[in-house]
Structures are given as C-alpha cells and as structure tokens.
Amino acid sequence: VQGALGTITLHRYFSSTQRITGLRVNPDSVGYSILPGGEYCMKQNPRTGEERKVLVERNFGSFWHMKDLVKTSNKPTLSNTSLIPETEASIFPTLGNCLVLKDDENVILPDFFLTDNRANDPSAQCTLVAISYKDHGAKLLESWTKPFEEFFGIGQRRARVIRLFITEGYFTKALLSGVLKRSIRANTTEVLQSQTLIRFGSDGLLEFNDSLRMHNTLTGYIFLLDGLGRVRFGGSGNASEDELNQLIKLARQLTPQLRRKGENPRIL
C-alpha cells in the first residue's frame, strides 16, 4: 500500500514482502543487487553472458557482510536528502513479538509507534526508529539518536526515539534472552526503557529486513516516520554533521508544532 493512509490500522493490508519506497540503497553495497525477497541476486556467466538467479551467499561468499561495511563505510543505505513524498511513502512493515524493555509488554509494529496519535494526524508526531542487530550497529546509531534527543528533549511525545534491538536465532531466544534483557536494561536509563524494544528469534525477519533494505545486519539503520507510520527518511551507519542537521530539519518539517527543547513558541 502506498500513498496517504486513512487510518492507522491500514498497515494490516500492507504486505511485509513489499519494499519500502524511496530508500536509497548504496550502489556500492551488495544489497543494491539483492532481489525482492532478500535471498537471491542475479549472476552473469562470464563466457555466455547469460544470467541466472543464485543465493546471495553463493555469489558473494558467506562473509560478504564485513567486506560490504568496509566498501560502504558502514553505510549500505544512504541518507535521504529530502522527505520521501507522501504520495510515494509506504507504511513501516509489520513486526510482532517485540518486547518493551521496561515491562516485557508484547507489542506489534507499527501500532506501537502510533498509540499516542489518537487524532490520526500525520503531522501530530514523528518517530525516529533505530534498528540494530549487533553491538557495532547499536553504537553507530548513537550518533543519530543522542543528538536528536538532546535537541528535542527525551520524553518528547511529538518526536520520540524508539530503539529496536533484534537478536536472531532459536538458541539465543531459548537460552540467552533473559541475560540479554538484563544487560540492555543495565545500560538503559529508566526513562528510555519504555521506548526501547527487544525482539528475539528469526521468524519473519527475512521479509522485514528486505522491506527496509536492511540486508547487512552488521551495521545499524535509522528511519523517520510520520504520524501515520509512513517511512519518510532512512539512513544507516554513523551520522555525519550534515546528515544530523538534515534529519532534525526534516523532523521539524514533518511536525510543524515540534519545538526544540527549551524553545519558546511565542518568540518564533
């Protein structure tokens, strides 16, 4: 489903296998050549010139992720230079079994992002979603999330930051989930625990990752959503000063009533 969405529940009609429109995959990244679905790419026979569909790992090797990060400087997704237009924007893909760090509440995305927007107003709020699979990616995303929170204020309802930590694999889900949750809680302030999500297990992740073009899970990804949960900006890796300034500018563009922390609207 693309274009303006009438209600926040319309995401149920969105296929999780559909790729989000408007994200800029780095042409130097392996992800640029991955076909919809996330498992295959095309490989050309050097002698005949014929192309055939092969598994990504078979074409690029099992350790392509590390080489990809080096080649793209941790940025397999390039930042948008402007908002993805409303007429092209797609709603954030559905992902269930996400646990709120504070109380282990089981929530579904993108519904969780939209609980405060009862008026269903696209300009009432924006949400910055930071997704990481590994410690390396999580640390890179701090260059986006911390300045954003410092600028608008932690706990700002019109501009929330949601951190999503995803851990793949049945073994980790069955045996290490408790240890990992305690570790993340110990490193997350109490005020941020209600805005931090953890997701264990690999079920549904192939489609989810492909939707958001998160083919390389060694880095971190950032997405800016409008009040209806549509993806209007994307990026990855470490934020440059220009990228951060652009993100804040776009957040204010999405949400005109949004104010900088301590800013008095009467003197604007």
Secondary structure, 3 states (H helix, E strand, C coil): CECCCCCCCHHHHCCCCCCCCCCEECCCCHHHHECCCCCEEEEECCCCCCEEEEEHHHHHCCCHHHHHHHHHCCCCEECCCCCCCCCCCEECCCEEEEEECCCCCEEEECHHHHCCCCCCCCCCCEEEEEEECCHHHHHHHHHHHHHHHHHHCCCCCCEEEEEEEEECCHHHHHHHHHHHHHHHHHCCCHHHHCCEEEEECCCCHHHHHHHCCCCCCCCEEEEEECCCCEEEEEEECCCCHHHHHHHHHHHHHHCCCCCCCCCCHHHC
